[in-house]
């Protein structure tokens, strides 16, 4: 008996149920095939890339971090490919939900020294143009300081800072707190702010004008809503002007930074005084913060 004859021989009320079962089974099979096709093994993609980019020495291929894309590292370089290894994408991936630049964070994980070197070059350029009075980061090959800078302590006491000059934001009721010396023209400070914003933490931000950002710092500090103004400044948006206010606290921030050799930004100070220089991703910061608990 043919399949068609058997189908016609079934009771009418059975046919819709059987169709639903078949549709479900076919749908599940299709989903499984699609998942398999969209999730190739990292080893398979590595072989494809080695064939297509024979002169590029690959370090790692990972398809489990960003949906729809595979991350490829080649030494200090980072790019992306589709799951078929046909299209190569060079650029930044930005997570709009967590508001993080995933590419910047990954690049710094691959080569954290680029943070210190980049900050040193920026500071040296600013010093040459008369915009900065502080020296370049010691040890970074930028001997452009006009005056000797004191060595940075391993543990930094913030007791010499007045209450003024601080912009407190984040979860102000959180038990965990960090103090951050930042510059509104520092790209790494902006990236760090996006990470801190995604954490359940109280941030005490103390702006210092390493890259000639004092005017912006004044605007943010005097704003009616300092937190909103701070994030607007980092996003490159205009800061809503507020009434003029006393900015002597910002002067104190800069004196303190100069006295303690904080010539690059960002500088993160834990509650126990431990110092962390430069941008770090969220996972690193969460582990580091736990180290300050008794």
Buried (B, 14 or more C-beta within 10 A) or exposed (E): EEEEEEEEEEEEEEEEEEEEEEEEEEEEEEEEEEEEEEEBEBEEBBEBBEEEBEEBEBEEBBBEEBEEBBBBBBEEBBBBBBBEBEEEEEEEBEEEEEBBBBBBBBBBBBBBEBBBBBBBBBBBBBBEEEBBBBBBBBEBEBEBBEEEBEEBEEEBEBEEBEEBBBBBBBEEEEEBBBBBBBBBBBBBBBBBBBBBBBBEBBBBBBBBBBBBBBEBBBBBBBBEEBBBBBBBBBEEEEBEEBEEEEBEBBBBBBBBBBEBBBBBBBBBBBBEBBBBBBBBBBEBBBEBBEEBEE
